[in-house]
Amino acid sequence: MKNFFMKIFGGEVVHGHRTLSAWKLGAGFLVVVLIVGWGVFNKAKVTTWLTPGETIKVHFASDYRLRPYFSQAKVSFVPVGMVTGVEEQPDRTAVVSVKLYSDNKGRLGTEPSAVIRPTTLLGGNYFLDLVPGGGKGAFNGEIPLERTHLPVELDKIARAFQPNALAGMKGTLEKFDNTLQGGGREALQRLAADAPGSLKPTSQVLDALRGTNPERDLTNVVSGLEHASQALSEPKGRLDGILSDLATTSAMFGRRSADFSTTLDELPAALHSANKGFNRLNTTLDVLDDTVDDIRPSVQQLDDTLDHIDPVLEHARPVVSDLRDVLHDAREVLHDLPGNVDDLNDVLDDLRGPVLDRVNGPVSQLILNPFHGTGPYAQTDSNKPLFKELAYAVANLDRTTEQNKDGSAIGFEATPWAEPFEGLVQNDGQGRAETATRILTDSQRLNPAIQSPGEAPAATQNNPQIPLLGGSSDKGGR
């Protein structure tokens, strides 16, 4: 490499060493500058040459301001190639050569069309818009004149308007000028001043819209939107119905604008509260992260617990099923319970006062203390509380009817009889009922000792053994 460099730029030999030639270095530098300058001024041409692709031919009625290596070829407004040549034909038509990058030719279909479009509303620069068409298949690389169109310029549209329409448009432009003079110009200037700050993020958004494969993704999205628009337009009337429903929805939003305004006014406070909640949740999650290691063994054992609980749930299912009927019945009971509680309150109100005072007073004293008769019952006396005597009497009720070992039934009737005891006591000329009463109450004639349940009363000379309530003389006697 050094020898080659010295061979080109070498000069005279001095002291046995070959020096560089100043005029050769200057000439080489000038050639490099010219080559770089030519490449800069022909960047589009060089880029087109170096980019792989295929060339197609497009026939137009005229070239209409298409410039080689300047006018781009686009599909759905996405650059896919470059115009490389414009040849005017003897019949005043033009044949435009277009180089398509990569494999974009295969996306045009079998019968694509082409339109020359301006980049702005007022014209200026133009580009070639390729519209895919036909079915799937190979494109022959040439678009005939029948499938190409020239742009429609604003001046041509203006010539199609009636004079009144042009006058109205003139008034519109005058009002727009008044708007600009009334503060609109300053607003646009502020917009232009603030716009550069948003251009970089906008550029990033546009780059993201191009997708991971800029040559295909956005084109596929636009093609999908085209198919979606075709689906909306067919059958006829579908899009009209959608727009009508949209009008109804918009009218509803207009009527509820006050509610939406209130919601938007409250939205910052709601977002502030939500932010606090998320901050607290973050703290909770941090605590949970600290405790998850301790919980993990329990969670691992939870599987065994669930395996054991399945049979329990299986047995509990019939109970729960029956519980539905119980709850249904209990609902009726609970439905009537308030009324019953009200009635019970009335009963308790009636019991409160004299009734409870009487129960807590004379009745309690009578039952809890030994009985000492007075008046006609003066001869009746007991050393045990009355409630015990009543308990013994109730306990001896099971002996009212008994059966001996031979299976014969023996009946006892705890009823006082007067006549059998007339020979045992003095009547003193009193009636039989009073005589029976005296027999049962006179302690000198009839005063058996207090017996336990199941024990017969003791007999004495003046106190014969008489069966009392629940008692008997013996098992085998009467």
C-alpha positions in Angstrom: 0.0 0.0 0.0 2.9 2.4 0.8 4.6 1.6 -2.4 1.4 2.2 -4.4 0.9 5.5 -2.6 4.6 6.6 -3.2 4.2 5.5 -6.9 1.3 7.8 -7.4 2.3 10.8 -5.3 6.2 10.3 -5.3 8.6 13.1 -6.3 12.3 13.6 -6.4 14.9 11.4 -4.6 16.8 13.3 -1.9 19.7 11.8 0.0 18.6 8.4 -1.2 14.9 8.7 -0.1 12.0 9.5 -2.4 9.9 12.5 -1.3 6.2 13.2 -2.0 5.3 15.6 -4.8 3.3 18.6 -3.6 1.5 19.2 -6.9 0.5 15.5 -7.1 -1.0 15.7 -3.6 -2.8 18.9 -4.4 -4.2 17.4 -7.6 -5.3 14.2 -5.7 -7.0 16.2 -3.0 -8.8 18.3 -5.7 -10.0 15.1 -7.4 -11.3 13.7 -4.1 -13.1 17.0 -3.4 -14.7 16.9 -6.8 -15.8 13.3 -6.4 -17.3 14.0 -2.9 -19.0 17.1 -4.1 -20.5 15.3 -7.1 -21.8 12.6 -4.8 -23.3 15.1 -2.4 -25.1 16.9 -5.2 -26.3 13.6 -6.7 -27.1 11.8 -3.5 -30.5 10.6 -4.7 -29.0 9.2 -7.9 -26.1 7.5 -6.1 -28.5 6.1 -3.5 -30.8 4.8 -6.3 -27.9 3.2 -8.1 -26.7 1.4 -4.9 -30.1 0.3 -3.8 -31.2 -3.1 -5.2 -34.6 -3.2 -7.0 -36.4 -3.5 -10.3 -37.4 -0.9 -12.9 -40.9 -0.5 -14.4 -42.3 1.7 -17.1 -45.4 4.0 -16.7 -47.1 5.7 -19.6 -48.6 9.2 -19.0 -50.4 11.7 -21.2 -47.5 14.1 -20.3 -44.5 14.1 -18.0 -46.2 16.8 -15.9 -43.2 18.1 -13.9 -41.8 14.7 -12.9 -38.0 15.1 -12.4 -35.6 12.1 -12.6 -33.8 11.3 -9.3 -36.0 13.8 -7.5 -39.6 12.7 -7.8 -40.4 9.8 -5.5 -42.6 6.8 -6.2 -45.0 6.0 -3.4 -47.6 3.4 -2.5 -50.3 4.7 -0.1 -48.0 7.7 0.4 -45.1 5.5 1.6 -41.9 5.9 -0.5 -41.1 2.6 -2.4 -38.9 3.9 -5.3 -37.5 6.8 -7.4 -38.2 8.2 -10.8 -35.1 7.5 -12.8 -36.1 8.8 -16.2 -38.8 10.7 -18.2 -38.9 10.2 -22.0 -41.2 12.2 -24.2 -42.7 10.2 -27.1 -43.6 11.5 -30.6 -47.3 11.5 -29.8 -46.5 14.0 -26.9 -47.1 11.2 -24.3 -44.3 10.4 -21.8 -42.8 7.1 -20.5 -41.6 7.4 -17.0 -39.0 4.9 -15.7 -39.4 4.0 -12.0 -37.0 2.0 -9.9 -38.8 0.1 -7.1 -36.7 -0.8 -4.1 -36.5 -4.4 -2.8 -39.5 -6.6 -3.7 -42.1 -3.8 -3.8 -42.9 -4.8 -7.4 -44.6 -7.9 -6.2 -47.1 -5.9 -4.1 -48.6 -4.0 -7.0 -50.7 -6.9 -8.2 -51.3 -7.8 -11.8 -53.0 -4.5 -12.9 -51.7 -1.6 -10.9 -52.5 2.1 -11.8 -50.5 5.3 -11.3 -51.4 8.9 -10.5 -49.2 12.0 -10.4 -50.0 13.9 -7.2 -48.7 17.2 -5.8 -47.1 17.1 -2.4 -49.0 20.2 -1.3 -52.4 21.8 -2.1 -50.7 24.5 -4.1 -48.6 22.2 -6.2 -44.8 22.6 -6.2 -43.2 19.2 -6.0 -44.9 16.1 -7.4 -44.6 12.4 -6.8 -45.8 9.2 -8.5 -48.5 7.4 -6.6 -48.8 3.7 -7.4 -52.1 2.0 -6.7 -52.1 -1.8 -6.4 -54.8 -3.5 -8.5 -55.8 -6.7 -10.1 -55.4 -10.1 -8.6 -52.4 -11.9 -7.1 -49.8 -12.7 -9.6 -46.7 -11.5 -11.5 -46.7 -7.9 -12.8 -45.3 -7.5 -16.3 -43.5 -4.3 -15.4 -45.5 -1.8 -17.5 -48.5 0.3 -16.8 -50.4 1.4 -19.9 -51.9 4.9 -20.5 -55.4 3.7 -19.7 -54.5 3.1 -16.1 -52.7 6.4 -15.4 -54.0 9.8 -14.4 -52.6 13.4 -14.2 -53.2 15.6 -11.1 -56.1 17.9 -10.8 -54.7 21.4 -10.0 -56.4 24.0 -8.0 -56.6 26.4 -10.9 -58.5 23.8 -12.9 -60.9 23.3 -10.0 -61.3 27.1 -9.7 -62.3 27.3 -13.4 -65.0 24.8 -12.8 -66.7 26.9 -10.1 -69.5 29.3 -10.8 -68.7 33.1 -10.4 -70.9 33.2 -7.2 -68.9 30.4 -5.7 -65.6 32.1 -6.5 -66.9 35.3 -4.9 -67.9 33.3 -1.8 -64.4 31.8 -1.7 -62.9 35.3 -2.0 -65.0 36.4 1.0 -63.8 33.4 3.0 -60.2 34.3 2.3 -60.8 37.9 3.3 -62.3 36.7 6.6 -59.4 34.4 7.1 -57.1 37.4 6.6 -59.1 39.3 9.2 -58.7 36.4 11.6 -55.0 36.5 11.1 -54.9 40.2 11.7 -57.1 39.9 14.8 -54.7 37.7 16.7 -54.5 34.6 14.7 -51.1 35.5 13.3 -49.7 35.7 16.8 -51.3 32.4 17.7 -49.7 30.7 14.6 -46.4 32.3 15.5 -46.6 30.9 19.0 -47.5 27.5 17.5 -44.5 27.7 15.2 -42.3 28.7 18.1 -43.5 25.7 20.2 -43.6 23.3 17.4 -39.8 22.5 17.2 -39.9 21.1 20.7 -42.5 18.6 19.6 -40.9 17.7 16.3 -38.4 15.3 17.7 -41.0 13.3 19.6 -43.2 13.5 16.5 -40.3 12.1 14.5 -40.0 9.2 16.9 -43.7 8.5 16.7 -43.5 8.5 12.9 -40.5 6.2 12.9 -42.4 3.9 15.3 -45.4 4.0 12.8 -43.1 2.6 10.1 -42.8 -0.6 12.2 -39.8 -2.9 12.6 -39.7 -3.3 8.8 -40.2 0.2 7.4 -40.5 -1.0 3.8 -43.5 -3.3 4.6 -45.2 -2.6 7.9 -46.8 0.8 7.2 -47.7 -0.4 3.7 -49.5 -3.4 5.1 -51.3 -1.2 7.7 -52.5 1.2 4.9 -53.6 -1.8 2.8 -55.5 -3.1 5.8 -57.2 0.2 6.2 -58.1 0.2 2.6 -59.7 -3.3 2.9 -61.5 -2.0 6.1 -62.9 1.0 4.1 -64.1 -1.4 1.4 -65.8 -3.6 4.0 -67.5 -0.5 5.5 -68.8 0.7 2.2 -70.3 -2.7 1.3 -73.2 -3.4 1.4 -74.6 0.0 0.6 -76.1 1.8 3.5 -73.9 0.3 6.2 -71.6 3.3 6.5 -74.7 5.6 6.5 -76.2 3.6 9.4 -72.9 3.8 11.3 -72.7 7.6 10.8 -76.4 8.0 11.8 -75.8 6.1 15.0 -72.7 8.2 15.6 -74.8 11.3 15.2 -77.2 10.0 17.8 -74.3 9.2 20.1 -72.8 12.6 19.6 -76.2 14.3 20.4 -76.4 12.3 23.6 -72.9 13.4 24.6 -74.0 16.9 23.9 -77.0 16.7 26.1 -74.9 15.2 28.9 -72.1 17.7 28.5 -72.7 19.1 32.0 -72.3 15.7 33.5 -69.1 15.1 31.5 -67.8 18.5 32.6 -68.5 17.6 36.3 -66.7 14.3 35.8 -63.7 15.9 34.2 -63.6 18.5 37.0 -63.6 15.7 39.6 -61.1 13.6 37.7 -57.9 15.3 39.1 -59.0 14.6 42.6 -59.9 11.1 41.8 -56.5 10.6 40.1 -54.8 12.1 43.2 -56.7 9.7 45.4 -55.8 6.8 43.1 -52.2 7.8 43.2 -52.3 7.7 47.0 -53.9 4.3 46.9 -51.3 3.0 44.5 -48.5 4.3 46.7 -50.0 2.5 49.7 -50.4 -0.6 47.5 -46.7 -0.3 46.7 -45.9 -0.3 50.4 -48.1 -3.4 50.9 -46.5 -5.2 48.0 -43.1 -4.4 49.5 -44.2 -6.0 52.8 -45.6 -8.9 50.9 -42.3 -9.3 49.0 -40.6 -9.5 52.4 -43.0 -12.1 53.8 -43.4 -14.2 50.7 -40.5 -16.5 51.7 -42.2 -17.3 55.0 -45.5 -17.9 53.3 -44.2 -20.2 50.6 -44.0 -23.4 52.8 -47.6 -22.8 54.0 -48.7 -22.4 50.4 -46.9 -25.6 49.4 -48.8 -27.5 52.1 -52.1 -25.9 51.0 -52.3 -28.5 48.2 -52.4 -31.4 50.7 -55.0 -29.5 52.7 -57.2 -29.0 49.6 -56.9 -32.8 48.9 -58.1 -33.6 52.4 -60.9 -31.1 52.3 -62.5 -32.4 49.1 -64.1 -35.5 50.9 -65.4 -33.1 53.7 -66.9 -30.9 51.1 -68.4 -34.0 49.4 -70.1 -35.0 52.6 -71.1 -31.5 53.4 -72.8 -31.0 50.1 -76.1 -32.9 51.1 -76.2 -30.9 54.4 -75.8 -27.6 52.5 -78.4 -28.7 50.1 -80.9 -29.5 52.9 -79.8 -26.3 54.6 -81.4 -24.4 51.8 -84.9 -25.7 52.8 -84.1 -25.0 56.4 -83.2 -21.5 55.6 -86.4 -21.2 53.5 -88.4 -22.3 56.5 -86.4 -20.2 58.9 -87.1 -17.2 56.7 -90.8 -17.5 57.4 -90.1 -18.0 61.1 -87.9 -14.9 61.2 -90.5 -13.1 59.1 -93.0 -13.7 61.9 -90.5 -13.2 64.7 -90.8 -9.4 65.0 -94.6 -9.7 65.6 -94.0 -12.5 68.2 -91.3 -10.4 69.8 -93.8 -7.5 70.1 -96.3 -9.8 71.6 -93.7 -11.2 74.0 -92.9 -7.7 75.0 -96.5 -7.2 75.9 -96.5 -10.4 77.9 -93.3 -9.3 79.8 -94.9 -5.9 80.4 -97.9 -7.7 81.9 -95.7 -9.9 84.1 -93.6 -7.0 85.3 -95.0 -5.5 88.5 -97.6 -7.2 90.7 -97.2 -10.6 89.1 -93.4 -10.8 89.5 -93.7 -9.2 93.0 -96.1 -12.0 94.0 -93.9 -14.7 92.5 -90.8 -13.3 94.2 -92.7 -12.8 97.5 -95.4 -15.1 98.8 -95.1 -17.8 96.1 -91.3 -18.1 96.5 -91.6 -18.1 100.3 -94.2 -20.9 100.1 -92.2 -23.1 97.8 -88.7 -22.6 99.2 -89.7 -23.0 102.9 -91.2 -25.9 104.9 -95.0 -26.0 104.8 -96.8 -25.2 108.1 -100.6 -25.3 107.6 -103.0 -22.7 109.0 -106.7 -22.7 109.4 -108.3 -25.9 108.1 -104.7 -27.1 107.3 -103.3 -26.3 110.7 -102.7 -30.1 111.3 -100.5 -30.3 108.1 -96.8 -29.8 108.8 -93.5 -30.7 107.1 -89.8 -30.1 107.9 -88.8 -30.1 104.3 -89.3 -27.3 101.7 -92.5 -27.6 99.8 -90.7 -27.9 96.4 -89.1 -31.1 97.7 -92.5 -32.5 98.7 -93.9 -31.6 95.3 -90.8 -33.3 93.6 -91.4 -36.5 95.7 -95.1 -36.5 94.7 -94.2 -36.1 91.0 -91.5 -38.8 91.2 -94.0 -41.2 92.8 -96.4 -40.8 89.9 -94.6 -43.6 88.1 -96.0 -46.0 90.8 -99.6 -45.2 90.1 -99.7 -48.2 87.9 -97.4 -51.2 88.5 -97.1 -54.9 87.5 -96.2 -57.8 89.9 -94.0 -60.7 89.1 -96.9 -62.7 87.8 -97.8 -60.0 85.2 -100.9 -58.9 87.0 -101.6 -55.2 86.9 -101.9 -53.4 90.2 -103.5 -50.0 90.2 -103.3 -47.3 92.9 -105.5 -44.3 93.0 -104.2 -41.4 95.0 -107.7 -40.2 96.1 -108.9 -39.7 99.7 -111.8 -42.0 100.7 -113.8 -41.2 103.8 -115.7 -44.3 104.7 -112.9 -46.8 105.1 -111.3 -44.7 107.8 -114.5 -44.0 109.9 -113.6 -46.8 112.3 -110.1 -45.4 112.8 -111.1 -41.9 113.9 -113.8 -40.3 116.0 -116.5 -38.7 113.8 -117.8 -36.4 116.5 -121.0 -36.1 114.5 -119.3 -34.5 111.5 -120.0 -35.2 107.9 -118.0 -37.8 106.0 -116.2 -35.3 103.8 -115.1 -33.3 106.9 -114.2 -36.7 108.7 -112.0 -37.6 105.7 -110.4 -34.1 105.9 -109.7 -34.5 109.6 -108.2 -38.0 109.0 -105.8 -36.6 106.4 -104.9 -33.4 108.4 -105.0 -34.6 112.1 -101.4 -35.1 113.1 -102.5 -37.4 116.0 -104.4 -39.7 113.7 -102.4 -39.6 110.5 -98.9 -38.1 110.5 -96.5 -40.4 108.6 -92.9 -39.5 108.4 -91.5 -37.9 105.3 -90.4 -40.6 103.0 -88.1 -40.6 100.0 -89.4 -41.5 96.6 -90.3 -45.2 96.4 -90.5 -45.6 100.2 -93.8 -46.6 102.0 -94.9 -44.5 104.9 -94.3 -46.0 108.4 -97.4 -47.4 110.3 -98.2 -46.9 114.0 -101.1 -48.0 116.2 -102.9 -44.7 115.8 -101.6 -44.1 112.3 -102.4 -47.0 110.0 -100.5 -47.4 106.8 -102.5 -45.5 104.2 -101.3 -45.2 100.5 -100.6 -41.6 99.8 -99.9 -40.0 96.4 -97.5 -42.3 94.7 -97.0 -44.6 97.7 -98.2 -48.2 98.5 -98.4 -50.5 101.5 -96.4 -53.3 99.8 -95.8 -54.8 96.4 -98.1 -57.6 96.8 -101.0 -56.0 98.7 -103.9 -54.1 97.3 
